[in-house]
Amino acid sequence: MPQNFFSPLSSSKREHYAALLLIYFELFQESPHGIERPVLMARFNNYFLTHQGNFVDEEELADEQDLDWCSSDMFESEEEQEGAVQSGFAARYLRELLKTGWMSEEVLPDYTQIINITVHARPFLEALAKVEGGMNVEYESHVVSIYSLLCGDAAKENGHYMVINAHAQTLALIDSLKVLSQTIREHYERLTDQEENKDIADILALHYTSYANDILDAAYKRLKTSDNLSRYRPKILSQVRDFLLDQKWLRSNAKKYAQMAIVPQKIAEEKLSNMLEEIRDIIQEENTKVRFYLSFYSRARPLKSSIVA
């Protein structure tokens, strides 16, 4: 990994570098074989045109080597000159991302310039996209996956695989709800920090408009989808109980698990039982948390409406 790889995201302009990296990653997903430089530059230019008010010191972004070709007497209008300035911004940022190893440039035999993703940048771009998505987590999808893995026919013959994967999905469900819990906590911390400078009406408005719109509404729509979480929970718990009581199933799948993991069969059986018990306990606990969030939302929404009105 290049020595200065993280420098764009630790600089004073990290917000803009992150936004440009997300633009690039979105384009890359649409064209995994690389992006032509003019296409990427056009998208970067659009970003700078939209956010040009954020750049107070243009000399910091567009130095002479980026703009030495665009003196004011070359343009017939201010719009053309502004466009040239934005192109200078885009060139400056792209050059920095290339230099620090987030992207690489390839010139094809026909002289087409292609901007490629680097091997070490991809996992960080994926993580950045997830961070940018914030609350965009489908809680129900984890529960549906757990249900499909444990309650399908494959679990009877290859239960060890199904339990391992269902256990992983269960842990992913916890992580998703942790995101919601952390976002709620961060909101209250921000609210507390702002209390001194706001009256009661301002605080209530901030809580029941910004909070309900940005956090609760988004989470509620995912938690209350067409196939409610409660539809799957009882069937999952019932199947887990049946597996734990079925000694023949446990011994058979523990034997397969032992061969795969290269551990004694007794240890494999204990691990399978432990994973099933953890799935059971987590599903029960997380269902209580989901009901709490939905209950909290139901109380917040009427108050939100009355404040807005």
Secondary structure, 3 states (H helix, E strand, C coil): CCCCCCHHHHCCCHHHHHHHHHHHHHHHHHCCCCEEHHHHHHHHHHHHHHCHHHCCCHHHHCCHHHHCCCCHHHCCCHHHHHHHHHHHHHHHHHHHHHHCCCEEEEECCCCCEEEEECCCCHHHHHHHHHHHHCCCCCHHHHHHHHHHHHHCCHHHHCHHHHHHHHHHHHHHHHHHHHHHHHHHHHHHHHHHHHHHHCCHHHHHHHHHHHHHHHHHHHHHHHHCCCCCHHHHHHHHHHHHHHHHHCHHHHHHHHHHHHHHHCCCHHHHHHHHHHHHHHHHHHHHHHHHHHHHHHHHHHHHHHHHHHHHC
